[in-house]
């Protein structure tokens, strides 16, 4: 071998230009490592998913005629360290040059940069060829501007890539149909049977157990239901287009006790491992829409496209624009611990029980469950964003730092002081009731603030606004709520604050 090429666990892009031709002088390397599994406590299904997809990818490369070295988690030669494994291969095979794809993780990016400076052979890094944008495109786009407004970036992406555009104007006459994407699902619109795959992962589960990797969450079967290769990802995408896209936009923010996924695509795991690209996804959705536009309203398509070329690309760009300092931001000075029930779902708050149990059982929750249920509660109880970050990074199968950190510390916890979100995404029980049926069978009363059975979100919400007035009082988007707070009876507010303090100090009794 002359050249060693590294493929990380979230770089499983079989369409990458590296793989267009075979070369006996090139060896590809993939490693399952404790270095990565132990960053935080991970959901068992997340570790299973990564290892299964990596092993499948290794076999796919071999089937194409490529030379591959794969270290399973318990391999004797596996040092569990990225750089030590690379050095072992370089020395063992007399490697003359080393190449890797740019990581989408700041820590790994720095580790590989430092490593390349330490070795005596030439090295080179190339694009992972996945995103619409390059790392620094967003930073350049917002250069000199006071705010990093996603909407401005999203519109530019629409124009640049000619997506839902007609003669330079937004198709349908609107850039954004977000106001149409907030319907409550009441069971009147049927949801098709979900698309599940039956990937046998019994060997992977056994290897994880034998390695002694500490995990959380449940996994009760022998099969992994998410896509683990490109063909399955395409199959999942086609299923979404044919069965779910027609109502996706309407109910993308909805939550319901009887439905885990509603009309969501379940493609985030595959996309974040690069099994399928955003361009593949958007092109397929747009082609389907062009063929069936008479049956699908543009609001359904725009809502989905916005998540891919808007939010996803925006978050990745913000990550590279703001790291490494971003990971330590705590603008609201929150330091409370995350309650124990985040790991068990054992709480009388039905919305929290539903969202957390879903996460524990499936390694999944959609964006509103993450933002307005578990994230909302963590922010209202003024939880340390470090603890919130670790939980979100660990519990979801699709969680990779570039997308998790920006969504959690920025959008969800407002720890960046408004770089990503223009206001904190907090609410009382009324919003939860508006978007779900969670309140119907809850132990707590969504309408009261200080009674014994009052919804905890209600007192926590007003207490949060009062506690953070010095930081948030001048936020123009919070003006109406602070006006209402100012009009509140002072004695009533004091009772609310005492109630909230009890919840914060004794969370596991609620």
KEKOL-145872 format. One record per residue (C-alpha): x, y, z negated; residue number from 1. Coordinates in steps of 0.05 Angstrom, whole numbers, plus 32768, in hexadecimal, padded with zeros to 4 digits. Layout:
N
<r <X Y Z> NUM>
...
//
This chain:
510
<r <8000 8000 8000> 1>
<r <8017 8046 800E> 2>
<r <7FDC 8070 7FF7> 3>
<r <7FB1 8069 7FB9> 4>
<r <7F6D 808A 7FBB> 5>
<r <7F43 8093 7F7C> 6>
<r <7EF7 808F 7F7D> 7>
<r <7ED5 80A6 7F3D> 8>
<r <7E93 8089 7F24> 9>
<r <7E6A 80C3 7F3E> 10>
<r <7E8B 80C4 7F83> 11>
<r <7E6A 8088 7FA3> 12>
<r <7E60 80A8 7FE7> 13>
<r <7E67 8071 801A> 14>
<r <7E5F 80A4 8052> 15>
<r <7E9E 80CA 803C> 16>
<r <7ED0 80D5 8074> 17>
<r <7F03 80AC 804D> 18>
<r <7EDC 806D 805E> 19>
<r <7ED1 8078 80A8> 20>
<r <7F0D 804D 80BA> 21>
<r <7F35 8018 8097> 22>
<r <7F7F 801B 808A> 23>
<r <7FA8 7FE3 806B> 24>
<r <7FD7 8017 804E> 25>
<r <7F9F 8035 8023> 26>
<r <7F85 8019 7FE2> 27>
<r <7F46 8033 7FBF> 28>
<r <7F41 8030 7F74> 29>
<r <7F04 8031 7F46> 30>
<r <7F07 802A 7EFB> 31>
<r <7ED4 801B 7EC5> 32>
<r <7EF2 803E 7E88> 33>
<r <7EE7 804B 7E3F> 34>
<r <7F04 808F 7E4D> 35>
<r <7EC1 80A0 7E6E> 36>
<r <7E8F 8074 7E49> 37>
<r <7EA6 8090 7E06> 38>
<r <7EA3 80DB 7E15> 39>
<r <7E5F 80D9 7DF1> 40>
<r <7E32 80A0 7DDD> 41>
<r <7E11 808D 7E1E> 42>
<r <7DCE 806D 7E2D> 43>
<r <7DD9 8023 7E3C> 44>
<r <7DB4 802B 7E7E> 45>
<r <7DE2 8063 7E93> 46>
<r <7E20 8038 7E89> 47>
<r <7DFE 7FFE 7EAB> 48>
<r <7DEB 802A 7EE5> 49>
<r <7E30 8048 7EEF> 50>
<r <7E54 8005 7EEB> 51>
<r <7E22 7FE2 7F18> 52>
<r <7E25 8018 7F4D> 53>
<r <7E71 801A 7F4A> 54>
<r <7E76 7FCE 7F51> 55>
<r <7E46 7FCF 7F8C> 56>
<r <7E6D 8007 7FAC> 57>
<r <7EAD 7FE0 7FA5> 58>
<r <7E8E 7FA5 7FC8> 59>
<r <7E73 7FD2 7FFF> 60>
<r <7EB8 7FEE 800B> 61>
<r <7ED5 7FA8 800F> 62>
<r <7E9F 7F93 8040> 63>
<r <7EB5 7FCC 806D> 64>
<r <7EFD 7FB2 806C> 65>
<r <7F1B 7FE2 8039> 66>
<r <7F4E 7FCC 8005> 67>
<r <7F32 7FD7 7FBF> 68>
<r <7F4C 7FCF 7F79> 69>
<r <7F15 7FCE 7F45> 70>
<r <7F20 7FCD 7EFA> 71>
<r <7EE4 7FB3 7ED4> 72>
<r <7EDC 7FCB 7E8D> 73>
<r <7EFC 7F8D 7E6E> 74>
<r <7F33 7F80 7EA1> 75>
<r <7F76 7F70 7E81> 76>
<r <7F9A 7FA4 7EAA> 77>
<r <7F67 7FDA 7E9A> 78>
<r <7F87 800C 7E6A> 79>
<r <7F44 8032 7E63> 80>
<r <7F69 8071 7E77> 81>
<r <7F62 8090 7EBC> 82>
<r <7FAA 80A8 7EC2> 83>
<r <7FC8 8069 7EA4> 84>
<r <7FA1 803E 7ED4> 85>
<r <7FB9 8068 7F0E> 86>
<r <8001 8064 7EF7> 87>
<r <7FFB 8018 7EF1> 88>
<r <7FE3 8013 7F39> 89>
<r <8017 8044 7F54> 90>
<r <804F 801D 7F33> 91>
<r <8034 7FD8 7F43> 92>
<r <8028 7FE5 7F8D> 93>
<r <8061 8016 7F9A> 94>
<r <802E 804B 7FAF> 95>
<r <804C 8085 7FD7> 96>
<r <8012 80B7 7FD3> 97>
<r <7FD5 80C3 7FA8> 98>
<r <7F92 80E1 7FBE> 99>
<r <7F51 80F0 7F9B> 100>
<r <7F0F 8113 7FA7> 101>
<r <7F04 8154 7F7F> 102>
<r <7EDF 813F 7F40> 103>
<r <7E9E 8160 7F2C> 104>
<r <7EB4 815F 7EE4> 105>
<r <7EE2 8196 7EC9> 106>
<r <7F05 8167 7E98> 107>
<r <7F15 8134 7ECE> 108>
<r <7F29 816B 7EFE> 109>
<r <7F5D 8185 7ECC> 110>
<r <7F74 813E 7EBB> 111>
<r <7F82 812E 7F03> 112>
<r <7FA3 8170 7F12> 113>
<r <7FD2 8166 7ED7> 114>
<r <7FDF 811E 7EEC> 115>
<r <7FF1 8131 7F33> 116>
<r <8025 8162 7F17> 117>
<r <8043 812B 7EED> 118>
<r <804D 80F6 7F23> 119>
<r <8087 80F4 7F55> 120>
<r <805F 80E1 7F92> 121>
<r <8036 8112 7FBE> 122>
<r <7FED 811C 7FAD> 123>
<r <7FB1 813B 7FCE> 124>
<r <7F68 814A 7FBC> 125>
<r <7F2E 814C 7FED> 126>
<r <7EE5 815F 7FEB> 127>
<r <7EB3 812B 7FD3> 128>
<r <7E89 8140 800F> 129>
<r <7E47 813F 7FEA> 130>
<r <7E2C 8184 7FD9> 131>
<r <7E13 81BA 8008> 132>
<r <7E43 81EB 7FE7> 133>
<r <7E8C 81EC 7FD2> 134>
<r <7E9F 81F5 7F8A> 135>
<r <7EAA 8240 7F8B> 136>
<r <7E75 8254 7FBE> 137>
<r <7E43 8269 7F89> 138>
<r <7E77 8292 7F63> 139>
<r <7E88 82B7 7FA4> 140>
<r <7E3E 82C1 7FB3> 141>
<r <7E32 82E3 7F70> 142>
<r <7E74 8309 7F6E> 143>
<r <7E67 8350 7F56> 144>
<r <7E1F 8342 7F42> 145>
<r <7E06 834A 7EFB> 146>
<r <7DD9 830C 7EFB> 147>
<r <7DDF 82C7 7F18> 148>
<r <7D97 82C2 7F2F> 149>
<r <7D89 827D 7F4C> 150>
<r <7D51 8298 7F78> 151>
<r <7D81 82C4 7F9E> 152>
<r <7DB1 828A 7FA9> 153>
<r <7D77 825C 7FBD> 154>
<r <7D5E 828C 7FF2> 155>
<r <7DA4 8293 800E> 156>
<r <7DA9 8247 8012> 157>
<r <7D66 8243 8037> 158>
<r <7D7F 8275 806A> 159>
<r <7DC5 8258 8071> 160>
<r <7DAC 8211 807D> 161>
<r <7D6C 8224 80A1> 162>
<r <7D3F 81FD 8072> 163>
<r <7CF5 8210 8070> 164>
<r <7D04 824E 809A> 165>
<r <7CDF 826B 80D6> 166>
<r <7CFF 82A4 80FD> 167>
<r <7D29 82B9 80C1> 168>
<r <7CED 82B9 8092> 169>
<r <7CD6 8285 805F> 170>
<r <7CA6 8253 807D> 171>
<r <7C60 825D 8062> 172>
<r <7C6F 82A5 8050> 173>
<r <7C8A 8296 800A> 174>
<r <7CD0 8287 7FF1> 175>
<r <7CB8 8264 7FB2> 176>
<r <7C79 823D 7FA1> 177>
<r <7C8B 8234 7F58> 178>
<r <7C47 824F 7F41> 179>
<r <7C26 8216 7F67> 180>
<r <7C52 81E2 7F46> 181>
<r <7C35 81E6 7F00> 182>
<r <7BF7 81BA 7F01> 183>
<r <7BE4 818C 7EC8> 184>
<r <7BDB 8144 7EDE> 185>
<r <7B97 812B 7EC4> 186>
<r <7B95 80E7 7EE5> 187>
<r <7B69 80FC 7F1E> 188>
<r <7BA2 80F5 7F51> 189>
<r <7BBA 80AD 7F56> 190>
<r <7C04 809F 7F4D> 191>
<r <7C20 8066 7F77> 192>
<r <7C46 802D 7F58> 193>
<r <7C8D 8043 7F4A> 194>
<r <7CC6 802A 7F76> 195>
<r <7CF2 7FFD 7F4C> 196>
<r <7D2F 7FD6 7F61> 197>
<r <7D41 7F93 7F42> 198>
<r <7D8D 7F99 7F3E> 199>
<r <7DA7 7F5F 7F15> 200>
<r <7DD6 7F7E 7EE2> 201>
<r <7DDD 7F45 7EB1> 202>
<r <7E28 7F40 7EBC> 203>
<r <7E31 7F8B 7EB2> 204>
<r <7E09 7F89 7E72> 205>
<r <7E33 7F50 7E58> 206>
<r <7E74 7F75 7E69> 207>
<r <7E5C 7FB4 7E46> 208>
<r <7E4A 7F8B 7E08> 209>
<r <7E8D 7F67 7E08> 210>
<r <7EB2 7FA9 7E0F> 211>
<r <7E92 7FC2 7DCF> 212>
<r <7E79 8003 7DF0> 213>
<r <7E4B 8029 7DC0> 214>
<r <7E0B 803A 7DE4> 215>
<r <7DC5 8053 7DD5> 216>
<r <7D81 8047 7DF3> 217>
<r <7D5C 8009 7E09> 218>
<r <7D65 7FD7 7E41> 219>
<r <7D38 7F9A 7E3B> 220>
<r <7D3E 7F7A 7E81> 221>
<r <7D75 7F5D 7EAC> 222>
<r <7D67 7F8C 7EE6> 223>
<r <7D79 7FD5 7EF1> 224>
<r <7D41 7FFB 7F14> 225>
<r <7D66 8037 7F30> 226>
<r <7D89 8035 7F75> 227>
<r <7DD2 801E 7F70> 228>
<r <7DE7 8024 7FB9> 229>
<r <7DD9 8050 7FF5> 230>
<r <7DA5 8022 8016> 231>
<r <7D7C 801F 7FD6> 232>
<r <7D81 806A 7FCF> 233>
<r <7D66 8074 8015> 234>
<r <7D2E 8043 8006> 235>
<r <7D1D 806B 7FC7> 236>
<r <7D1E 80AC 7FEE> 237>
<r <7CEF 8090 8023> 238>
<r <7CC0 8077 7FEE> 239>
<r <7CBE 80BC 7FCF> 240>
<r <7CAE 80DC 8012> 241>
<r <7C77 80AA 8023> 242>
<r <7C55 80A5 7FE0> 243>
<r <7C68 80DE 7FB0> 244>
<r <7C7B 811C 7FD6> 245>
<r <7C33 812D 7FE6> 246>
<r <7C26 813F 7F9D> 247>
<r <7C6D 814C 7F83> 248>
<r <7C69 8198 7F81> 249>
<r <7C25 819A 7F60> 250>
<r <7C39 816F 7F25> 251>
<r <7C84 8176 7F20> 252>
<r <7C7D 8199 7EDC> 253>
<r <7C46 816C 7EC1> 254>
<r <7C4D 813A 7E88> 255>
<r <7C20 8101 7E74> 256>
<r <7C22 80C9 7E41> 257>
<r <7C0E 8094 7E74> 258>
<r <7C41 80A6 7EA9> 259>
<r <7C8D 80A5 7EA6> 260>
<r <7C9F 80C1 7EEA> 261>
<r <7C5F 80DE 7F08> 262>
<r <7C72 80F6 7F4E> 263>
<r <7CBD 80FE 7F43> 264>
<r <7CEE 80DD 7F72> 265>
<r <7D1D 80BA 7F40> 266>
<r <7D56 80CC 7F6F> 267>
<r <7D81 80F5 7F3F> 268>
<r <7DAB 80B9 7F29> 269>
<r <7DBB 80A6 7F71> 270>
<r <7DC9 80ED 7F85> 271>
<r <7DF6 80FC 7F4A> 272>
<r <7E20 80BE 7F58> 273>
<r <7E23 80D6 7FA1> 274>
<r <7E02 8097 7FBB> 275>
<r <7DD7 80C6 7FE6> 276>
<r <7DE5 810E 7FF7> 277>
<r <7DB7 814B 7FEE> 278>
<r <7DBA 8156 8039> 279>
<r <7DA0 810F 8044> 280>
<r <7D68 811C 8013> 281>
<r <7D53 8160 802E> 282>
<r <7D58 8149 8076> 283>
<r <7D2D 810C 8069> 284>
<r <7CF9 8134 8042> 285>
<r <7CF6 816A 8078> 286>
<r <7CEF 8137 80B0> 287>
<r <7CB6 8115 808B> 288>
<r <7C95 8158 807F> 289>
<r <7C9A 816B 80C9> 290>
<r <7C77 812A 80DC> 291>
<r <7C42 812E 80A6> 292>
<r <7C3A 8178 8099> 293>
<r <7BF0 8175 80A4> 294>
<r <7BEA 8149 8065> 295>
<r <7C1F 8169 803A> 296>
<r <7C1C 81B1 8022> 297>
<r <7C5C 81DA 8027> 298>
<r <7C5B 81E6 7FDB> 299>
<r <7C69 819C 7FCF> 300>
<r <7CA6 819D 7FFC> 301>
<r <7CC1 81E1 7FE7> 302>
<r <7CBE 81CD 7F9E> 303>
<r <7CE9 8190 7FAC> 304>
<r <7D1A 81B4 7FDB> 305>
<r <7D23 81EB 7FA7> 306>
<r <7D3B 81B7 7F75> 307>
<r <7D6F 819B 7FA5> 308>
<r <7D8D 81D6 7FCC> 309>
<r <7D7B 820A 7F97> 310>
<r <7D80 81F1 7F51> 311>
<r <7DB0 81B7 7F5A> 312>
<r <7DE2 81DD 7F84> 313>
<r <7DDA 821A 7F57> 314>
<r <7DEA 81F2 7F18> 315>
<r <7E27 81D3 7F37> 316>
<r <7E40 8217 7F4E> 317>
<r <7E33 8235 7F0A> 318>
<r <7E5A 81FD 7EE9> 319>
<r <7E98 820B 7F11> 320>
<r <7E90 8256 7F0C> 321>
<r <7E8B 8256 7EC0> 322>
<r <7EB5 821C 7EA7> 323>
<r <7EDA 820F 7E7A> 324>
<r <7EC1 8246 7E4B> 325>
<r <7E79 8234 7E5A> 326>
<r <7E7C 81F4 7E31> 327>
<r <7E88 821B 7DF0> 328>
<r <7E52 8251 7DF8> 329>
<r <7E23 8259 7DBD> 330>
<r <7E05 829E 7DC7> 331>
<r <7DCB 8292 7D97> 332>
<r <7DFA 8279 7D60> 333>
<r <7DD3 8238 7D55> 334>
<r <7DF2 8204 7D28> 335>
<r <7DBC 81D5 7D0E> 336>
<r <7DC3 818A 7D18> 337>
<r <7D9A 8163 7D4B> 338>
<r <7D64 813C 7D25> 339>
<r <7D6B 80F1 7D1F> 340>
<r <7D2B 80E4 7D46> 341>
<r <7D4E 80F8 7D86> 342>
<r <7D6C 80B2 7D84> 343>
<r <7D2D 808D 7D6F> 344>
<r <7CEF 80B3 7D85> 345>
<r <7CD5 80AA 7D3E> 346>
<r <7CAE 80EB 7D35> 347>
<r <7C65 80FF 7D2C> 348>
<r <7C6B 8134 7D62> 349>
<r <7C4C 810F 7D9D> 350>
<r <7C6E 8139 7DD3> 351>
<r <7CB2 812B 7DB5> 352>
<r <7CA2 80E2 7DA9> 353>
<r <7C8D 80D9 7DF2> 354>
<r <7CC8 80FE 7E11> 355>
<r <7CFC 80DE 7DE4> 356>
<r <7CDF 8097 7DE8> 357>
<r <7CDE 809E 7E34> 358>
<r <7D27 80B3 7E32> 359>
<r <7D3B 807A 7E04> 360>
<r <7D15 8046 7E2D> 361>
<r <7D26 805E 7E73> 362>
<r <7D61 808D 7E6F> 363>
<r <7D33 80BE 7E91> 364>
<r <7D08 80FB 7E86> 365>
<r <7CF6 812E 7EBA> 366>
<r <7D0C 8177 7EB7> 367>
<r <7CD1 8192 7E90> 368>
<r <7CD5 815C 7E5B> 369>
<r <7D1F 816C 7E53> 370>
<r <7D15 81B8 7E55> 371>
<r <7CD2 81C5 7E32> 372>
<r <7CCD 818A 7E02> 373>
<r <7D10 8170 7DE8> 374>
<r <7D37 81AE 7DFC> 375>
<r <7D02 81DE 7DE3> 376>
<r <7D00 81BD 7D9F> 377>
<r <7D4C 81BC 7D99> 378>
<r <7D4F 8206 7DA9> 379>
<r <7D16 8219 7D7B> 380>
<r <7D37 81F4 7D42> 381>
<r <7D77 8219 7D53> 382>
<r <7DA0 81DA 7D5F> 383>
<r <7DEB 81DC 7D6E> 384>
<r <7DF1 81DA 7DBA> 385>
<r <7E2C 81AB 7DB4> 386>
<r <7DFF 8176 7D96> 387>
<r <7DC9 8183 7DCA> 388>
<r <7DFC 817D 7E02> 389>
<r <7E16 813A 7DE8> 390>
<r <7DCF 811D 7DE3> 391>
<r <7DBB 8133 7E29> 392>
<r <7DFC 811C 7E48> 393>
<r <7DF5 80D8 7E27> 394>
<r <7DAC 80C6 7E2C> 395>
<r <7D9C 80D1 7E76> 396>
<r <7DB3 80A3 7EAD> 397>
<r <7DBC 80DE 7EDD> 398>
<r <7DE2 810A 7EAB> 399>
<r <7E25 8122 7EC6> 400>
<r <7E45 815E 7EA5> 401>
<r <7E41 818F 7EDF> 402>
<r <7DF5 818A 7EE0> 403>
<r <7DE8 8178 7E97> 404>
<r <7E11 81AE 7E77> 405>
<r <7DF5 81E7 7EA0> 406>
<r <7DAE 81D0 7E97> 407>
<r <7DB5 81C2 7E4D> 408>
<r <7DE2 81FA 7E33> 409>
<r <7DC8 822D 7E64> 410>
<r <7D81 8220 7E7A> 411>
<r <7D69 81F9 7E3D> 412>
<r <7D8F 8216 7E01> 413>
<r <7D9E 825D 7E1B> 414>
<r <7DE3 8254 7DFB> 415>
<r <7E03 827B 7E34> 416>
<r <7DDA 82B9 7E23> 417>
<r <7DB6 82BC 7E65> 418>
<r <7DE8 82AB 7E9C> 419>
<r <7DBA 8275 7EB8> 420>
<r <7D76 8283 7E9A> 421>
<r <7D5C 82CA 7E94> 422>
<r <7D37 82B8 7E53> 423>
<r <7D35 827E 7E22> 424>
<r <7D06 8246 7E38> 425>
<r <7CE0 8240 7DF6> 426>
<r <7C96 8237 7DEA> 427>
<r <7C63 8227 7DB5> 428>
<r <7C34 81EB 7DBA> 429>
<r <7C06 820F 7DEB> 430>
<r <7C35 8205 7E26> 431>
<r <7C3E 81BB 7E16> 432>
<r <7BF3 81B3 7E13> 433>
<r <7BEB 81D8 7E55> 434>
<r <7C1B 81AA 7E7B> 435>
<r <7C0C 8167 7E59> 436>
<r <7BDC 813B 7E32> 437>
<r <7C0E 8133 7DFA> 438>
<r <7BE6 815E 7DC9> 439>
<r <7BA6 8135 7DD0> 440>
<r <7BBB 80FC 7DA2> 441>
<r <7BEF 8121 7D79> 442>
<r <7BF2 8121 7D2D> 443>
<r <7BF8 816C 7D30> 444>
<r <7BC7 81A4 7D41> 445>
<r <7BDF 81CD 7D7D> 446>
<r <7BB4 8209 7D68> 447>
<r <7BD0 8217 7D22> 448>
<r <7C12 8232 7D09> 449>
<r <7C17 8228 7CBE> 450>
<r <7BE5 81F3 7CA9> 451>
<r <7C00 81B0 7C92> 452>
<r <7BEE 8191 7CD5> 453>
<r <7C05 81CD 7CFF> 454>
<r <7C2C 81BE 7D3E> 455>
<r <7C76 81C9 7D2C> 456>
<r <7C82 81EC 7D6E> 457>
<r <7C54 8225 7D5A> 458>
<r <7C78 823C 7D1B> 459>
<r <7CBC 822C 7D39> 460>
<r <7CAE 8258 7D75> 461>
<r <7C9D 8297 7D4E> 462>
<r <7CD5 828A 7D1C> 463>
<r <7D07 8284 7D55> 464>
<r <7CF1 82C6 7D74> 465>
<r <7CF7 82E9 7D30> 466>
<r <7D3B 82C9 7D20> 467>
<r <7D59 82DA 7D63> 468>
<r <7D3C 8320 7D6B> 469>
<r <7D81 8342 7D68> 470>
<r <7D97 831A 7DA5> 471>
<r <7D56 8312 7DCC> 472>
<r <7D2E 8350 7DB8> 473>
<r <7D45 8378 7DF5> 474>
<r <7D39 8340 7E27> 475>
<r <7D06 835D 7E58> 476>
<r <7CE6 8319 7E63> 477>
<r <7CDA 8311 7E18> 478>
<r <7CB9 8355 7E0F> 479>
<r <7C71 833D 7E0C> 480>
<r <7C80 8308 7DD7> 481>
<r <7CA7 8338 7DAC> 482>
<r <7C6D 8369 7DB1> 483>
<r <7C3F 8333 7D97> 484>
<r <7C70 8322 7D60> 485>
<r <7C73 836B 7D4B> 486>
<r <7C27 836C 7D44> 487>
<r <7C25 832D 7D19> 488>
<r <7C12 8335 7CCF> 489>
<r <7C53 8335 7CA7> 490>
<r <7C38 8306 7C72> 491>
<r <7C21 82D6 7CA9> 492>
<r <7C66 82D9 7CC9> 493>
<r <7C87 82C9 7C87> 494>
<r <7C5C 828B 7C7F> 495>
<r <7C6D 8277 7CC6> 496>
<r <7CB7 827E 7CB8> 497>
<r <7CB2 8255 7C79> 498>
<r <7C8E 821E 7CA0> 499>
<r <7CC3 8220 7CD6> 500>
<r <7CFC 821E 7CA4> 501>
<r <7CDE 81DF 7C85> 502>
<r <7CDB 81BE 7CCA> 503>
<r <7D23 81D2 7CD9> 504>
<r <7D3C 81B9 7C96> 505>
<r <7D13 8179 7C95> 506>
<r <7D0A 8166 7CDF> 507>
<r <7D05 811B 7CD4> 508>
<r <7CC6 8122 7CAA> 509>
<r <7C9F 8141 7CE4> 510>
//
